[in-house]
Amino acid sequence: MGNSATPANSSLIRERLNGKILTAAECLEIADRKMGEAVSDRRHGKELEATAQAWLVLAERIAQAEAIEALKAKGK
């Protein structure tokens, strides 16, 4: 199982995960990048596409949580 992520991309994700939760927008950005990598990588394209799909699901869940938090804050 290969990993076509560059060290810079991997460290960026690790840095963002270090002590904070990613936003939905950040997850969408990562998903978009992974989909771009999938298109250009014949060997690992399907894996990268699946990874991009997982980031999209995560972005959706985080967006829902962000919306709930915004409603709670508005109700205070």
N, C-alpha and C positions, 0 to 999 in steps of 0.2 A: 504494500500500500504506500504510494508515494505522496509527497506533500510538495506542491508547487508554490506554496506561499514563500515569498521572499523573506529574509530575516527582518527587513524593515517592517513589512506588514505584520508579521507575527509579533514583533516587539510592540507595535502600536496597539494591537489587540490586548496583549498582556498588560501594557501600561494602562489602558482604559479600564481593564478589569481589576487592577490593583487598587482596591479600596472604594470602588464606586460602581454603580449599576449603569450599564449602557442605556442610552436613550433609544427610542424607536427609530429616530432619524439616523443615529449612528449604526444601528443594525441594518437599516435599509441601505446605507452607504456600503457596508461590508458585503451585503447580499449582491448589490450591483457590481462591485469589484469582482466577487467570486464568479458571477455569471459571465463577466467579460473574460476572466481567466479560462472558464470552461469552454468558451467559443474558440479560443486560440490554442487550447491544449488537447491534442488528439488522444494522447495516452491516458490522461486523467480527467477528461472532460465530464464524464458521467458522475464521477465522485464530486467534482467541483460543483456541478449542477445540483446535486443532492445537498451539498453543503449550503449553497445559495438558498435553496428551498427552506432549509432549516433556519437560516438567518431570517428569512421572510416570516416564518411562523413565530419566531421569537419577537420580531419587530411588532407583529400584530398583537401578541400578548402584552408586550410592554406598552403599546399604544392604549390598549384597554385599561391597563393599570394607571397610566398617566391621566386618562380621562376621568377615572374614578377619583383619583387624588385631586384633580382640578375641581370636580363637583363638590368634594368634601371641603376644600378650601373656600369655595364660593359660598357654601352654606354656613360658614362660621360667622 
